[in-house]
Amino acid sequence: GGAEALAATAAAAGLATKRLHDEEVQEAALRQADPVADLALRAVRWAEDGAREKPRPLPLPVTHRSTAFRLAVGEAAAHGLPSSLDPDAPAREGRRLDAEDEEEEAALLRTVWLMVRCGRVAEAQQLCRQCGQPWRAATLGGGEPWRYDSAAGGWVGNPDRPLWRSACGAIARRGLQRPEGAAS
């Protein structure tokens, strides 16, 4: 493959090289060595192809207008809203956005989930950017495997993907915890 040829060329020139972790190569080797894993990956691709539901149009951008208005006129605290429009403020402060903003946010997240479920991660990232939420696009991009792309002539993806996966797992576990005071 391209990575091996690149390493051989560097070695022939007398340059020391370090073998980088290429998830695409590892996945191909795993699929070849384990027919069950190959079948599972084929099932995932089949499920993605079958989930081609058409998302509903969204208001662009998703800007939390109602929450922003209440912040501007000093009514946020009285309505139990976060103290800023920082994307982490609701979780950090244990508060919710204005109900209208939460509906827009939920519609965006449903649409993003549909796209991701269909394997259309790049489209989901683009939608997040169009909706004024580039941090969501960056978060989704963390899942791209680190691999050598001969067409691009270099390494692409997230070299820190294991860290990204660990963070996603921690966030998911935190999301499963019952908030204090919630009914059983």
Disulfide bonds with the S-S distance in Angstrom:
none
